[in-house]
């Protein structure tokens, strides 16, 4: 097992909402979440387990497997973002924030290096 830390950058955009964090768990997941597929032309279902909630400006830490794992974030019942973690033993730290996109509900999105 390795440790995943997620920090939600504090912003006024989407400040009242809590984000729900799910970790892919094909064997014991209780939730089936529809996420965009890797080709970007449809959706696929991902079996996940609930990891916890992420408040504005907070950092949370979870135990995740060393295998390749998807981290899914939702706002209520709406999909926000999915991050694919590669196979590894090292601990992982991610950051993200709610983006100003009123037509999409100002979703939480992980910061990605460009």
C-alpha positions as CSV (number, residue, x, y, z in Angstrom):
1,X,0.0,0.0,0.0
2,X,1.0,3.6,-0.6
3,X,-0.3,6.9,0.6
4,X,-2.3,9.4,-1.6
5,X,-2.6,13.0,-0.4
6,X,-5.1,15.3,-2.2
7,X,-5.1,19.0,-1.5
8,X,-8.0,21.2,-2.7
9,X,-6.8,24.7,-3.3
10,X,-9.0,27.2,-1.4
11,X,-11.1,29.3,-3.8
12,X,-14.4,31.2,-3.7
13,X,-15.5,29.2,-6.8
14,X,-17.4,26.2,-5.6
15,X,-16.5,27.0,-2.0
16,X,-19.7,25.6,-0.4
17,X,-19.6,22.2,-2.0
18,X,-17.8,19.1,-0.7
19,X,-16.1,16.9,-3.3
20,X,-16.4,13.1,-2.9
21,X,-13.3,11.1,-3.5
22,X,-13.5,7.5,-4.9
23,X,-10.7,5.0,-5.5
24,X,-10.9,2.4,-8.2
25,X,-11.5,-1.1,-6.6
26,X,-12.5,-3.7,-9.2
27,X,-12.9,-6.4,-6.6
28,X,-14.6,-4.8,-3.6
29,X,-16.0,-1.5,-5.0
30,X,-19.6,-0.6,-4.0
31,X,-20.0,2.2,-6.5
32,X,-20.2,2.1,-10.3
33,X,-19.2,5.5,-11.7
34,X,-19.4,6.5,-15.3
35,X,-16.2,8.2,-16.5
36,X,-15.0,9.3,-19.9
37,X,-13.1,6.6,-21.7
38,X,-9.5,6.9,-22.7
39,X,-10.3,7.7,-26.3
40,X,-12.6,10.5,-25.2
41,X,-15.5,9.4,-27.4
42,X,-17.7,7.8,-24.8
43,X,-18.0,6.6,-21.2
44,X,-17.0,3.5,-19.3
45,X,-18.0,2.3,-15.9
46,X,-15.5,2.2,-13.1
47,X,-16.1,0.1,-10.0
48,X,-14.9,2.2,-7.0
49,X,-15.0,2.4,-3.2
50,X,-15.7,5.6,-1.3
51,X,-12.6,7.1,0.1
52,X,-14.0,10.2,1.7
53,X,-14.9,13.9,1.4
54,X,-12.7,16.9,0.4
55,X,-13.6,20.3,1.7
56,X,-12.5,23.6,0.3
57,X,-8.9,24.3,1.4
58,X,-8.4,20.9,3.0
59,X,-5.9,18.1,2.5
60,X,-6.9,14.5,2.9
61,X,-4.8,11.3,3.0
62,X,-5.9,7.8,1.9
63,X,-4.3,4.4,1.5
64,X,-4.2,3.2,-2.1
65,X,-2.9,0.0,-3.8
66,X,0.5,-0.1,-5.6
67,X,-1.2,-1.1,-8.8
68,X,-2.4,1.4,-11.5
69,X,-5.4,3.1,-9.9
70,X,-8.0,5.7,-11.0
71,X,-8.9,8.4,-8.5
72,X,-12.4,9.8,-9.3
73,X,-13.9,13.1,-7.9
74,X,-17.6,13.9,-7.9
75,X,-19.7,16.8,-6.7
76,X,-22.8,15.2,-5.4
77,X,-23.9,12.9,-8.2
78,X,-22.0,14.8,-10.9
79,X,-18.6,13.6,-12.3
80,X,-15.8,16.2,-12.0
81,X,-12.5,14.6,-12.8
82,X,-10.5,11.3,-13.0
83,X,-6.8,10.9,-12.4
84,X,-4.9,7.8,-13.4
85,X,-2.1,6.9,-11.1
86,X,0.6,4.6,-12.6
87,X,2.0,1.5,-10.9
88,X,4.4,2.4,-8.1
89,X,5.4,2.1,-4.5
90,X,6.1,5.8,-3.8
91,X,3.6,8.0,-2.0
92,X,1.6,10.4,-4.2
93,X,0.5,14.0,-3.7
94,X,-2.1,15.7,-5.9
95,X,-3.6,19.2,-5.9
96,X,-6.7,20.5,-7.5
97,X,-9.2,23.3,-7.5
98,X,-12.7,24.2,-8.7
99,X,-12.6,25.8,-12.1
100,X,-14.8,28.6,-13.3
101,X,-17.0,26.8,-15.8
102,X,-20.6,27.8,-14.8
103,X,-22.1,25.7,-17.7
104,X,-20.5,22.6,-16.1
105,X,-21.2,23.5,-12.5
106,X,-17.7,24.9,-11.7
107,X,-16.2,21.4,-11.4
108,X,-13.2,20.3,-9.3
109,X,-10.2,19.4,-11.6
110,X,-6.8,18.0,-10.7
111,X,-3.8,20.3,-11.5
112,X,-1.9,18.6,-14.3
113,X,1.6,19.4,-15.5
114,X,1.8,20.7,-19.0
